[in-house]
Amino acid sequence: MEKVHLETNDAKEKTTEFSLVRVKGTWKRKLGKKVNNETSGTVSAAKIYESITEQGASWTVVSPIVFTYKVTETRRLLDPSNATLLLGHITDPQQLEDIKKSNKPIKRFVVIDQEVYKIYGTKLIEYLEANNVMYKILSLPTTEENKTIAMALKIIDEVHNFSLDRRMEPIIAIGGGVCLDTVGLAASLYRRRTPYIRVPTTLLSYIDASVGAKTGVNFANCKNKLGTYVPPAAAFLDLSFIQTVPRRHISNGLAEMLKMALMKHRGLFELLETHGPMLLDTKCQIENSMYGQNSLQAASQATRIAIVTMLEELAPNLWEDDLNRLVDFGHLISPALEMKVLPSLLHGEAVNIDMSYMVYVSKESGLLTEDEKQRIISCMVGLELPVWHEAFTMELIQTSLQERLKHSGGLVRMPLPVGLGEAVIFNDTTCEILDKAFAKWHEELSGPSDNNGV
């Protein structure tokens, strides 16, 4: 397109599209036909649209932002012979070669959850020193209660004092979702965007927080109210970290895995339905298991399917421009529930209680059969997840859905399963259905059980 003439109510408007071409070290506007004669490698993806009216001129800038980041499975990440933690984020072969040949020491700032540091601190230090790294390790209590802007600013202050090269020396975050989210926010704020690397040490963060672009901290008693969309330079996934996680936290991570199964992948649901208890018993470890090859296959299949289905949903919509998101299943009421009862519920547990109720909404809407509903609830119980909580009230549901309307373009955008491994987003679920589902849910699941509430 070279020139476009648009008619407005007030006056005739001429709009011209310009491409941007690099000429002798500077950028120049060029009309479309002239760009064809330029060297192809010097044309920017950005465009400028100039509009002229009787009142004056205006310019509209369209500048695509492209993020490239790697999600890499690895083993023995802290083995000194494994260079992944230090160099695995580099995609340019020449840059990698230059670093290996350079005599300049590698410099890294590491933020690690303090409980993780108690277990892996010595090994981390040995790794860094064996590779002649100049390092600073900041150990912090990265719990949901401490997930604040104050903690993010503390990280920023320490990074500033350490004097990182923001282009070449990424911050490394090692811990669960709170650690990864908080460090991500700090990195995105420091000098407008400093690269960072995520190393998840819980199952929940392994399949969720590590693979997306969102960063954030809690604010005004609301979950992740402050944040950015800045993905890491890389996420390095080592399942061996999960072996030191308590059983409850394995169950917590399986909730997010179940979310993806119910929304997108029947095979993953059936795998969790059949092998969920084994994944709990083995802590998703694929070596030295009494279950042998079955554990190997179940753990690797379940985690990979969960990650791939998550990336399928996130990659085309990193900035959440499209508000219709299947990954919001279980996240309509759970943020308010989680903050209300903090710290008694883990994130995945709150999500599962939300999902459990929504399964009843699907059943009462005619989207699920009674058999499908019972299979899903039985699977949740088999994963040792809570399916009901006394604080999950009808008042909380109504308040949360009203709040969602404010931030979702006036629509509730409620993902609901319409079978096992298939879902649709609805905007017309009636109050009658919500009330009926709640009554049935409360009647059937609120009895005394190890899996009802925590």
PyMOL commands that set and color helices and strands:
alter all, ss='L'
color gray80, all
select helices_A, chain A and resi 32-35+40-42+84-87+93-101+114-130+144-146+149-162+177-192+203-207+239-244+247-264+266-282+293-317+326-328+334-341+347-364+370-382+394-407+431-445
alter helices_A, ss='H'
color red, helices_A
select strands_A, chain A and resi 3-7+12-23+26-31+43-53+56-62+70-73+107-113+134-140+171-175+196-200+217-219+222-226+234-237+414-419+422-426
alter strands_A, ss='S'
color yellow, strands_A
deselect
rebuild
show_as cartoon
